[in-house]
Amino acid sequence: MSLYDGTPWLASVKAVSTAVGDTFVPIPSGAKGVIFDKVTFTNASANLSTSTTTAGLYTAASAGGTAICTSATGNLTPLTATTKFKDGTIAASADALTLSEQTSGTNNGFAGVFVNVGGTNNVSATFDVYIQGRILA
């Protein structure tokens, strides 16, 4: 894991599957405005060096809405063991985002973001995602 720099952890999600397109990550209640500082991918259950698996963070499902960390910068090939990590690059468009609450499905009433997995998922694995940032009042 990378060195913790003191920026608060907004949220995390464990065991994101390389076989699932989107995983919803709720951001704490009341977090309407958010500044995203860092997204870290780590703890892969299998060696992803031979895959082209990518992961990105977005405000809507299917890599929709505003890109926080695009799949292009979230290539997961460095995750060769559970101890390895990859920090995604925060997109310029992710500056002080206002999150919308979900209005349907199991996430109804929650504000959050989506981890979108893409690429060629020829390795069955899971990985964890840690999100650092600041909540604006």
N, C-alpha and C positions, 0 to 999 in steps of 0.2 A: 504494500500500500504506500502511496506517496506520503510525503511529509505533510502533516496537518498544519495548515497555516493560520488557524484561528477563525476562519470564516465559518459561520454556523452550517451544520448539516440541515438542509431543508427536508430531505427525504431519501429513502433508499428502497430498493426492491431487490430481493434475492431470488436466485434460481430462475432468471429469465431464460426461456427456452429458445434455442436457435431455430426451432421448428415453428414458432409462433410469430405472426406478423407484428402484433401490437400488444403491449402490456401497459395498462394504466397505472400511473404512480400518483396517488393523492398528495397534494401539498397541504400543509396544516391549515385547519379552519381559520378563516379570516384573512388568508394570504391572497389578497386580490392583486396587488402590485408586487412584483418580484424582480430582483436583479439576480441573474444566474452567474455565478463565478466559476464554477468548475463542475465537470461531469467526469466521473472515474468509472471505468469498466474493469472488473477484476474477478478473481476466483473462478476461472473457467474450469468446468468439470472434466474437460478433455482438451487435448492440444489442438488449438485452432490455426496453427501455422500453415496447414495445407488447405485451408478453406478460404473463401473470399467473403466470409461472413462479416457483415457490417451492422452497426447499431447507431441510431441517432435519436435525438430527443426533440419532440415537436409538441405544439399546443393542440393538435387534433390527430385523430387516427389516420392511418395509411400515409404517414409522412406529410400530413396536411397542416394547415394553419401556419404559424410562424415557426421557423427552424431555430432551435436553441443550440443544438449541436448536430450538424448534418451527418448523414451516413458516410459521406465522402471523407470526413475527418475522423470517423469512428470505426475504421477498419480494425477488426479484432485479431488479426494475425499475430500480434505480439503476445497474445495470451497463450503461452505454451505450457503453463503449469498454474496451479492454484495461487502461487505466490506472485505471479506477474500481473501487471496492470497497464492500462492505456488511458491517458487523459484525452478526452475529446476537446476539440477547439470550440469555444463558445462563439457563435455567429454574431456578427455586428447587429443583426436584426433583433437579437434577444435582449437588447438594452431596455431595462425597466418595463417588462411586459405586464399587461393586465390580463389575468387569467379569468376565464369564464367557467362558471359551474356547468357540469354536465346536466343535461335535461332529460335523459332517458337511460334505460338499461340499469345494470348493476352499479354504475357509478353516479347515478342520478343524485344531484345535490352536492357533489364533491367537485372542488376545483383541483386541477392537476395537469399533468403532462403525460405524453405517451412515449414509451421506448419502442421504436420501430426497428425490427430486425429484417435485414435484407441480404442481398448477395447470394452466393451459392452455398447453401447450408449442407455440404456433404459430410459434415461431422456433427453427430448428435451430441449436444452439450447444453449446459446451462452456464450462466454467468451472473454476477451481481452488478448493480449500478448504484453509485452513490452520487448525490446531487448536493452541491454546496451553493449557498446564495443568501440573499438578504431580503427580508419581508419589509415592504414599504407600507406605512399606515394608510 
